[in-house]
Amino acid sequence: MLSKKITVMKLFDVYPLNNITVVKAKGSYIWDENGLQYLDLYGGHAVISIGHTHPHYVQRVTEQLNKLGFYSNSVKLPIQEELATKLGKISGRETYQLFLCNSGAEANENALKLASFHTGRKKIVAFTKSFHGRTSLAVAVTDNPAIVAPVNQTPNVIFLPFNDEASLEACFRAQGNEIAAVIVEGIQGVGGINVARESFLQKIRSLCTEHGSVFIADSVQCGYGRTGKFFSHDYANVDADIYSMAKGMGNGFPVAGILIAPHLHSKHGMLGTTFGGNPLACAAALAVLEVIESEKLMDNAKRIGDHIQSELKSIPELQNVRGKGLMIGFDVPESLKDLRKNLLFNQNIFTGEAKPNVIRLLPSLALNKKDVDQFLESIREEIHAPALNQ
Ligand SMILES: Cc1ncc(COP(=O)(O)O)c(C=O)c1O
């Protein structure tokens, strides 16, 4: 008899993985398959906003699942309006309109399309070190040629230096009447925690207003209360025309959206989605907002974030500590290049990174002082460990 070769399907290998299998999580902690506990200052890439498996969140999503898991946007789904009302109130954008989708890239893709529909123009201004996602337009406005496929390359995107008001002015002076939108993160995340200056955001606002272009505030990573304000762009006291949101919005449930200023009008069929705004996603997003409000998590993010930053600034080996609230980055010198790995494998603490040498902290907004103190003690220990070992 011929022996049949058994083939097992493999995962498409696109992620460098930490050799850790996570099986359980609660609050700011996660556990691996051997029961080892980790402090999570990464939140699965800024996604865990109210803490892992928060009881109110679990209850609300479970109740919704038992009632109605899914129906499409061909019928009325009042839970979408409930979400829009709550989001309008907490973000201070009651007059805006909400379009729901499923991921950060999709939110930016729709924001850019809408800006082009609205203005009838093609050109988009984006900035160096930006990251806006991996779908076609979102990746075209992302400053990383390595992830832009040939089919995504377009002459319609103009990259300008981040925080450079003069070059922005010059660009608008030369071709302002062709610019559909400016897209900018309030704090660049993947780019390494680079804070947009308030005057830079104000300049974007005034130039967009003057030239009829759309100001898109990518709040996928820096939004949803993480910085102590609902949108980090709010620190500049300006209103964008569109805010894109994802990550913390669902505390792990895939849900995203854009908030759209009232002067941008919709037409049937202009945007659309099968899964966006489904009842389960809305229940998850509502649970997140309810917990942010009831536990005052934006205040907590600001207070705890300020504390972490001032403590990190007192560690001389760490350079350029920066960020706002619980979106913090710092540069690690070459002599400590394994610090992030050592925090993970020696101290059981998850942190994020940005190439080439930045550690990023993106914990739950409910992070408490005890866990911060544990982190600070651990990082000091790891910084001094090599010297002790010499
Ligand atoms: C600022 C920003 N925009 C957009 C995205 C894309 O989001 P998603 O991975 O959900 O498509 C990301 C993801 O890291 C991001 O940080």
The ligand as a Tripos MOL2 file, in Angstrom:
@<TRIPOS>MOLECULE
LIG
   16    16     1     0     0
SMALL
NO_CHARGES

@<TRIPOS>ATOM
      1 C1         -1.2900   55.2320   14.4050 C.3       1 LIG1
      2 C2         -1.7870   53.9600   13.7860 C.ar      1 LIG1
      3 N1         -2.6590   54.0290   12.7740 N.ar      1 LIG1
      4 C3         -3.1410   52.9080   12.1960 C.ar      1 LIG1
      5 C4         -2.7470   51.6670   12.6080 C.ar      1 LIG1
      6 C5         -3.2890   50.4310   11.9270 C.3       1 LIG1
      7 O1         -4.1770   49.7720   12.7700 O.3       1 LIG1
      8 P1         -4.5930   48.2610   12.4940 P.3       1 LIG1
      9 O2         -3.3970   47.4200   12.7770 O.co2     1 LIG1
     10 O3         -5.7400   48.0240   13.4320 O.co2     1 LIG1
     11 O4         -5.0200   48.1800   11.0700 O.co2     1 LIG1
     12 C6         -1.8360   51.5430   13.6630 C.ar      1 LIG1
     13 C7         -1.3730   50.2250   14.1340 C.2       1 LIG1
     14 O5         -0.3870   50.0690   14.8190 O.2       1 LIG1
     15 C8         -1.3420   52.7280   14.2640 C.ar      1 LIG1
     16 O6         -0.4510   52.6760   15.2750 O.3       1 LIG1
@<TRIPOS>BOND
     1     1     2 1
     2     2     3 ar
     3     2    15 ar
     4     3     4 ar
     5     4     5 ar
     6     5     6 1
     7     5    12 ar
     8     6     7 1
     9     7     8 1
    10     8     9 2
    11     8    10 1
    12     8    11 1
    13    12    13 1
    14    12    15 ar
    15    13    14 2
    16    15    16 1
@<TRIPOS>SUBSTRUCTURE
     1 LIG1         1 GROUP 0 **** ****
